Amino acid sequence: WAMIIGGLCLNIVEPIWRTAPASITAVQLIYLVFVILFGTMIAFWFYIKSLETLMPKEASLLGSIEPLAACLTTVFWLNMPFGLFQ
């Protein structure tokens, strides 16, 4: 729900119809497909498959660590600053 609400609110600021499909390059399309496949579908599939071997408590604990891992990866690997807003 948060992604739908956020997308609708952002659409007020930058409407989707302003973006011309012809302005999207082949490389950008490949990146988009990569993020969709590997960033969502395969990651979710790995999570579901891990439930076959993990207890529910372990799975929820590991799932709750994901935002911290994303933050640390952003700061240390991508060298992005971690400010007050974050």
C-alpha positions in Angstrom: 0.0 0.0 0.0 2.8 2.4 0.8 4.3 2.0 -2.7 0.9 2.7 -4.3 0.2 5.7 -2.2 3.7 7.0 -2.7 3.5 6.5 -6.4 0.2 8.3 -6.6 1.5 11.3 -4.5 4.6 11.5 -6.6 2.5 11.4 -9.8 1.1 14.8 -8.7 4.7 16.2 -8.6 5.9 14.5 -11.8 3.1 13.0 -13.9 3.8 9.8 -15.7 2.5 11.1 -19.0 5.3 13.7 -19.1 7.9 11.0 -19.5 8.1 10.0 -23.2 8.6 6.2 -23.7 10.9 7.1 -26.6 13.3 8.8 -24.1 14.0 5.5 -22.3 17.1 3.9 -23.7 17.8 0.1 -24.1 20.3 0.2 -21.3 17.8 1.8 -19.0 15.2 -0.8 -19.9 17.7 -3.6 -19.2 18.4 -2.0 -15.8 14.7 -1.8 -15.0 14.1 -5.5 -15.9 17.2 -6.4 -13.8 15.8 -4.6 -10.8 12.4 -6.1 -11.2 13.7 -9.7 -11.6 16.6 -9.8 -9.2 15.6 -7.1 -6.8 12.1 -8.3 -6.1 11.0 -11.6 -7.6 14.2 -13.6 -6.9 14.8 -12.0 -3.5 11.2 -12.9 -2.5 11.6 -16.4 -3.9 14.8 -16.9 -1.8 12.9 -15.7 1.3 10.0 -18.1 0.7 12.4 -21.0 0.0 14.3 -20.2 3.2 11.1 -20.7 5.2 11.5 -24.4 4.4 14.6 -24.6 6.6 14.2 -21.7 9.0 11.8 -21.3 11.9 9.3 -18.4 11.6 11.1 -16.5 14.4 14.5 -16.8 12.6 12.9 -15.7 9.3 11.2 -12.6 10.8 14.4 -11.7 12.7 16.5 -11.9 9.5 13.8 -10.0 7.6 13.8 -7.2 10.2 17.6 -6.8 9.8 17.2 -5.9 6.1 16.7 -2.1 6.5 19.8 -2.0 8.7 21.8 -3.9 6.1 20.6 -1.6 3.3 21.6 1.4 5.3 25.1 0.1 6.1 25.6 -1.0 2.5 24.6 2.5 1.3 27.0 4.2 3.7 30.0 2.0 3.5 29.9 0.5 0.0 28.3 3.3 -2.0 29.9 6.1 0.1 26.6 8.0 0.5 26.3 10.2 3.6 23.9 9.3 6.3 22.3 12.5 7.5 19.6 13.6 9.9 16.8 13.0 7.4 17.6 9.3 7.1 
